[in-house]
Amino acid sequence: MLIRAYTDADQSAVVALWQTCGLTRPWNDPVKDIARKLEVRPEWFLVGVETASGPPAVVASAMFGYDGHRGWVNYLAVRPDRQSGGLGAALMAHGEGLLKAAGCPKINLLVRTGNLQVIGFYQRLGYGIDEVTSLGKRLIPDT
């Protein structure tokens, strides 16, 4: 898998990947989320592209960010038929390297409470459950 920065030509494949992986929600327009990310460190919006078996295909994605205090990862996705093959771990390692090079001391991420498979994935990568409650407030509605 080749890890590279997202390009506009990836949009439909990335949105389809997120939908296949169950990451989209009615209150978050994925196209708007992509546009917002492209305004802040667009080079940290990564895609994993498979090139070995036919035309290049997006098989993974992740958005990384850093606010000067904590790093964040959003929309980590790996095509279901390619999961458990190390692609998610490779994408996370790449993003962690970007964050570390920027001086980021800690990375945070959110996983839906009942998604035990994904929680286990992150725990195998060394992530622990922080005893916090996540709060949110929508400032700009997407719908």
C-alpha positions in Angstrom: 0.0 0.0 0.0 1.2 3.5 -0.9 0.4 6.1 1.7 0.0 9.6 0.3 -1.8 12.9 0.8 -5.4 13.0 -0.4 -6.2 14.6 -3.7 -9.5 16.0 -5.1 -9.7 13.0 -7.4 -10.0 10.7 -4.3 -13.2 12.3 -3.0 -15.8 9.8 -4.3 -13.6 6.8 -3.4 -13.0 8.1 0.1 -16.7 8.9 0.8 -17.6 5.4 -0.5 -15.0 3.9 1.8 -16.3 5.8 4.8 -19.9 4.7 4.0 -18.8 1.1 3.6 -17.0 1.2 7.0 -20.0 2.8 8.7 -18.3 6.1 9.5 -20.8 8.5 8.0 -23.7 9.9 10.0 -26.7 11.9 8.7 -25.6 15.0 10.7 -22.1 15.0 9.3 -21.8 15.6 5.5 -18.7 13.8 4.5 -18.0 16.1 1.5 -18.2 19.1 3.9 -15.9 17.3 6.4 -13.4 16.8 3.5 -13.6 20.5 2.5 -13.0 21.5 6.1 -10.0 19.3 6.5 -8.5 20.7 3.3 -8.4 24.1 4.9 -6.1 22.9 7.7 -3.0 20.9 7.1 -4.4 19.2 4.0 -1.2 17.1 3.6 -2.2 15.3 6.8 -5.3 13.9 5.2 -3.9 10.6 4.1 -5.1 7.8 1.9 -3.8 4.3 1.4 -3.7 3.3 -2.2 -3.4 -0.3 -3.4 -1.4 -0.4 -6.7 -0.3 -4.1 -6.9 -3.4 -5.7 -8.4 -4.8 -3.5 -11.2 -5.5 0.2 -11.3 -4.8 2.2 -8.1 -7.6 2.0 -5.6 -8.1 3.8 -2.3 -8.3 1.2 0.4 -7.7 3.2 3.5 -7.9 6.8 4.8 -7.2 8.9 7.9 -7.3 12.6 8.8 -4.7 13.7 11.3 -4.6 17.1 13.1 -2.7 19.0 15.7 -3.9 22.0 17.7 -0.7 22.7 19.5 -1.8 20.7 22.6 -3.1 17.3 21.3 -3.1 15.4 18.1 -6.2 13.9 16.7 -7.1 11.2 14.2 -10.5 11.1 12.5 -12.0 8.9 9.7 -9.5 6.1 10.0 -11.0 3.5 7.6 -9.8 0.4 5.9 -11.8 -1.4 3.3 -13.4 -4.4 5.1 -11.8 -7.0 2.8 -8.4 -5.5 3.6 -8.8 -5.3 7.4 -6.5 -7.3 9.6 -3.7 -7.0 7.1 -1.7 -4.2 8.8 -3.0 -1.4 6.6 -4.7 0.5 9.5 -1.6 0.1 11.7 0.6 1.4 8.8 -1.6 4.4 8.3 -1.6 5.1 12.1 2.2 4.8 12.3 2.6 7.2 9.4 0.3 9.7 11.0 1.9 9.3 14.4 5.2 10.1 12.7 3.8 13.3 11.3 2.5 14.3 14.7 5.7 13.5 16.5 7.8 15.4 14.0 5.5 18.4 14.7 6.2 18.2 18.4 2.9 16.7 19.4 3.1 15.0 22.8 -0.2 13.0 22.7 -2.8 11.8 20.2 -6.5 11.4 21.0 -9.3 9.8 19.0 -12.9 9.0 19.5 -14.5 5.5 19.0 -18.1 4.8 19.5 -18.5 3.0 22.8 -20.0 -0.2 21.4 -17.4 -0.6 18.7 -15.3 -3.2 20.5 -13.5 -4.4 17.4 -12.1 -1.0 16.7 -11.3 -0.3 20.4 -9.4 -3.6 20.4 -7.5 -2.5 17.3 -6.3 0.7 18.9 -5.5 -1.1 22.2 -3.2 -3.4 20.2 -1.4 -0.3 18.9 -0.8 0.9 22.4 -3.8 3.2 22.9 -5.5 3.2 26.3 -9.0 4.3 27.3 -8.9 7.7 28.8 -11.4 8.1 31.6 -13.1 11.2 30.2 -16.5 12.1 28.9 -16.7 13.5 25.4 -18.9 16.5 25.0 -19.9 18.2 21.8 -21.9 21.1 20.4 -22.8 21.6 16.8 -21.9 25.2 15.7 -22.6 24.8 12.0 -25.3 22.3 11.0 -24.5 20.2 7.9 -28.1 19.4 7.1 
